[in-house]
Amino acid sequence: MRVPVFAKYGRGMQAAAFFLCGMIVGAAVYSALVLDQTNRIVLNNYELKEQAELAEQQARQKEKPNAGETVISSIVLYVNEAPGREPLDAVAESALKEKLMTSLKRSFLGRKIYDIGSDAALARSLLDGAVYPDIEKKDYTVHIRTALAADGRLTIWAEAAPLLRR
């Protein structure tokens, strides 16, 4: 029995191997592009949901005549990452905003703007440094930096950072 000589198939084997490697690299590049596009769509979706919720709150506020000037009727929340810490991903930021918004609505919604000074000290002591557990498998601490009340709207800027356990 004779064994075929593979020397005459060397160029063809090289061409086939080169073509196969090109297919693998091309599939990897295509997969990376699709993953990047999907990630952008998800982030855009979270931003659009927040904008829609804010617009809905503003529309509900405008439906109520003469109720928006002396009473807090809507709350706008901005969450930033703490300086020097890793940035928050969109999913964690959205979940953190929802939990913080429910806490703020319980404390401030429906209160008079002129009484916010006494209520703010209590709410700040309760909410500043609060720990929100199990958000995207991490615990986060939130610090309220600034609160601004105008035209029936309370705007709050807060910083969030992952909780560092010792």
C-alpha positions as CSV (number, residue, x, y, z in Angstrom):
1,M,0.0,0.0,0.0
2,R,1.4,3.4,-1.0
3,V,1.2,6.5,1.0
4,P,0.4,9.6,-1.1
5,V,3.1,12.3,-1.3
6,F,1.8,15.4,0.3
7,A,4.5,17.7,-1.1
8,K,2.4,18.4,-4.1
9,Y,-0.5,19.5,-1.9
10,G,1.5,21.9,0.2
11,R,0.4,25.1,-1.6
12,G,-3.2,24.1,-1.6
13,M,-3.1,23.2,2.1
14,Q,-1.5,26.6,2.8
15,A,-4.2,28.4,0.8
16,A,-7.0,26.5,2.6
17,A,-5.4,27.2,6.1
18,F,-5.1,30.9,5.2
19,F,-8.7,31.0,4.0
20,L,-9.9,29.3,7.2
21,C,-7.9,31.7,9.4
22,G,-9.4,34.6,7.5
23,M,-12.9,33.3,8.1
24,I,-12.3,33.0,11.8
25,V,-10.8,36.5,12.1
26,G,-13.7,37.9,10.0
27,A,-16.3,36.2,12.2
28,A,-14.6,37.6,15.3
29,V,-14.6,41.1,13.9
30,Y,-18.2,40.9,12.8
31,S,-19.2,39.6,16.2
32,A,-17.5,42.5,17.9
33,L,-19.2,45.0,15.7
34,V,-22.6,43.5,16.4
35,L,-21.9,43.4,20.1
36,D,-20.9,47.1,20.1
37,Q,-24.0,48.1,18.2
38,T,-26.2,46.1,20.6
39,N,-24.6,47.8,23.5
40,R,-25.2,51.2,22.0
41,I,-28.9,50.4,21.4
42,V,-29.3,49.2,25.1
43,L,-27.7,52.4,26.4
44,N,-29.8,54.5,24.1
45,N,-32.9,52.6,25.3
46,Y,-32.2,53.4,29.0
47,E,-31.6,57.1,28.2
48,L,-34.9,57.3,26.2
49,K,-36.8,55.6,29.0
50,E,-35.5,58.2,31.4
51,Q,-36.4,61.1,29.1
52,A,-39.9,59.7,28.5
53,E,-40.5,59.4,32.2
54,L,-39.4,62.9,32.8
55,A,-41.6,64.2,30.0
56,E,-44.5,62.3,31.4
57,Q,-43.9,63.8,34.9
58,Q,-43.8,67.3,33.3
59,A,-47.0,66.6,31.4
60,R,-48.8,65.5,34.6
61,Q,-47.5,68.6,36.4
62,K,-48.9,70.9,33.7
63,E,-52.3,69.2,33.9
64,K,-52.7,70.3,37.5
65,P,-53.5,74.1,37.4
66,N,-52.2,76.2,40.3
67,A,-50.7,73.3,42.1
68,G,-47.1,73.5,41.0
69,E,-45.9,76.7,42.5
70,T,-45.9,76.1,46.2
71,V,-45.8,72.3,46.4
72,I,-43.2,69.9,45.1
73,S,-44.9,68.1,42.3
74,S,-42.0,66.5,40.5
75,I,-38.5,65.4,41.3
76,V,-35.6,65.3,38.8
77,L,-32.6,63.2,39.8
78,Y,-29.1,63.2,38.4
79,V,-26.7,60.5,39.6
80,N,-23.0,60.9,38.9
81,E,-20.1,58.6,39.8
82,A,-17.9,59.6,42.6
83,P,-14.6,61.1,41.5
84,G,-11.7,58.7,41.4
85,R,-14.1,55.6,41.3
86,E,-15.1,53.4,38.4
87,P,-17.9,54.8,36.3
88,L,-21.4,53.4,36.7
89,D,-22.8,51.3,33.8
90,A,-26.2,52.3,32.4
91,V,-28.1,49.4,33.9
92,A,-26.8,49.9,37.4
93,E,-27.4,53.7,37.1
94,S,-31.0,53.2,36.0
95,A,-31.7,50.7,38.8
96,L,-30.0,53.0,41.4
97,K,-32.1,56.0,40.1
98,E,-35.3,54.0,40.5
99,K,-34.5,53.1,44.1
100,L,-33.3,56.5,45.1
101,M,-36.3,58.1,43.4
102,T,-38.8,56.1,45.5
103,S,-36.9,57.2,48.6
104,L,-37.0,60.8,47.6
105,K,-40.7,60.7,46.5
106,R,-41.6,59.4,50.0
107,S,-39.7,62.2,51.6
108,F,-40.4,65.2,49.4
109,L,-43.3,64.8,47.0
110,G,-46.3,66.9,48.0
111,R,-44.4,69.0,50.5
112,K,-44.4,72.8,50.4
113,I,-41.3,74.3,48.9
114,Y,-40.9,76.8,51.8
115,D,-40.9,73.9,54.3
116,I,-38.2,72.1,52.5
117,G,-35.4,73.6,54.7
118,S,-36.5,71.7,57.8
119,D,-37.4,68.5,55.8
120,A,-34.1,68.6,53.9
121,A,-32.0,68.2,57.0
122,L,-33.9,65.1,58.0
123,A,-34.0,63.7,54.5
124,R,-30.2,64.3,54.0
125,S,-29.4,62.6,57.3
126,L,-31.5,59.6,56.2
127,L,-30.5,59.4,52.6
128,D,-26.9,60.7,52.6
129,G,-24.6,57.8,52.8
130,A,-27.4,55.4,52.3
131,V,-26.5,51.9,51.1
132,Y,-28.5,50.4,48.2
133,P,-27.8,46.7,48.2
134,D,-27.8,44.2,45.3
135,I,-27.8,46.4,42.3
136,E,-26.2,44.5,39.4
137,K,-24.6,42.2,42.1
138,K,-22.9,45.2,43.8
139,D,-23.8,47.4,46.8
140,Y,-23.8,51.2,46.2
141,T,-23.5,54.2,48.6
142,V,-25.2,57.4,47.6
143,H,-24.3,60.9,48.8
144,I,-26.6,63.8,48.0
145,R,-24.5,66.8,46.9
146,T,-27.0,69.5,45.8
147,A,-30.7,70.0,45.9
148,L,-32.5,72.8,44.1
149,A,-36.2,73.6,44.4
150,A,-37.9,75.9,41.8
151,D,-41.2,76.1,40.1
152,G,-42.6,73.0,41.9
153,R,-39.7,70.9,40.8
154,L,-37.0,69.5,43.1
155,T,-33.8,68.8,41.3
156,I,-31.2,66.7,43.1
157,W,-27.6,65.9,42.2
158,A,-26.2,62.8,43.9
159,E,-23.0,60.8,43.7
160,A,-22.9,57.0,43.8
161,A,-20.0,54.7,44.3
162,P,-19.7,51.0,44.8
163,L,-19.4,50.1,48.5
164,L,-16.0,49.0,49.5
165,R,-16.1,46.3,52.1
166,R,-13.2,45.8,54.5
